[in-house]
Amino acid sequence: MADPRDKALQDYRKKLLEHKEIDGCLKELREQLKELTKQYEKSESDLKAVQSVGQIVGEVLEQLTEENSLLKLQIDRDML
């Protein structure tokens, strides 16, 4: 039968390995979050730049017919 101390050490080693793996995954996810945040901030900055020159920015919500679309517009209130 295994010594309780040896079993405790084995369990401890397993937990350390699990912790190391999870820590690696967490680090990778944080890097992904940092990159996505950077991309989001750049797109927001680009959007503000377009609006600051007085252009209307929008997105197509639904294509009604070939000629008509339902749009969602974003207008800079300072330009009105």
C-alpha positions as CSV (number, residue, x, y, z in Angstrom):
1,M,0.0,0.0,0.0
2,A,1.3,3.5,-0.9
3,D,2.6,5.7,1.8
4,P,0.2,8.6,2.5
5,R,3.1,11.0,2.2
6,D,4.0,9.7,-1.3
7,K,0.4,9.9,-2.4
8,A,0.2,13.5,-1.2
9,L,3.4,14.3,-3.1
10,Q,2.0,12.7,-6.3
11,D,-1.2,14.6,-6.0
12,Y,0.7,17.8,-5.4
13,R,2.8,17.2,-8.6
14,K,-0.3,16.5,-10.6
15,K,-1.9,19.8,-9.4
16,L,1.3,21.7,-10.2
17,L,1.3,20.3,-13.7
18,E,-2.4,21.2,-14.1
19,H,-1.8,24.7,-12.8
20,K,1.1,25.2,-15.2
21,E,-1.1,24.1,-18.2
22,I,-4.0,26.3,-17.1
23,D,-1.6,29.2,-16.6
24,G,-0.2,28.8,-20.1
25,C,-3.8,28.8,-21.5
26,L,-4.6,31.9,-19.5
27,K,-1.5,33.7,-20.8
28,E,-2.5,32.8,-24.4
29,L,-6.1,34.1,-23.8
30,R,-4.8,37.3,-22.3
31,E,-2.6,37.9,-25.4
32,Q,-5.6,37.2,-27.7
33,L,-7.7,39.7,-25.6
34,K,-4.9,42.3,-25.9
35,E,-4.8,41.9,-29.7
36,L,-8.6,42.0,-30.1
37,T,-8.8,45.1,-27.9
38,K,-6.1,46.7,-30.0
39,Q,-8.0,45.9,-33.2
40,Y,-11.3,47.2,-31.7
41,E,-9.7,50.5,-30.6
42,K,-8.2,51.0,-34.0
43,S,-11.6,50.4,-35.7
44,E,-13.3,52.8,-33.3
45,S,-10.6,55.4,-34.0
46,D,-11.0,54.9,-37.8
47,L,-14.8,55.3,-37.4
48,K,-14.4,58.5,-35.5
49,A,-11.9,59.8,-38.1
50,V,-14.4,59.1,-40.9
51,Q,-17.2,60.8,-38.9
52,S,-15.0,63.8,-38.1
53,V,-14.8,64.8,-41.8
54,G,-18.6,64.8,-42.0
55,Q,-19.3,61.5,-43.6
56,I,-22.2,59.4,-42.6
57,V,-21.4,55.8,-41.5
58,G,-23.9,53.0,-41.6
59,E,-24.4,49.3,-42.0
60,V,-26.9,47.3,-44.0
61,L,-29.4,45.7,-41.7
62,E,-31.6,44.0,-44.3
63,Q,-31.7,43.9,-48.1
64,L,-35.3,44.6,-49.0
65,T,-35.1,44.5,-52.7
66,E,-32.2,44.8,-55.2
67,E,-32.5,48.6,-55.1
68,N,-33.7,49.1,-51.5
69,S,-32.0,48.3,-48.2
70,L,-32.8,48.9,-44.6
71,L,-29.8,50.8,-43.1
72,K,-28.6,51.7,-39.6
73,L,-26.9,55.1,-39.8
74,Q,-24.5,56.6,-37.3
75,I,-24.3,60.4,-37.6
76,D,-21.9,62.6,-35.7
77,R,-24.2,65.1,-33.8
78,D,-21.6,67.8,-33.9
79,M,-21.8,67.9,-37.6
80,L,-25.5,68.7,-37.7
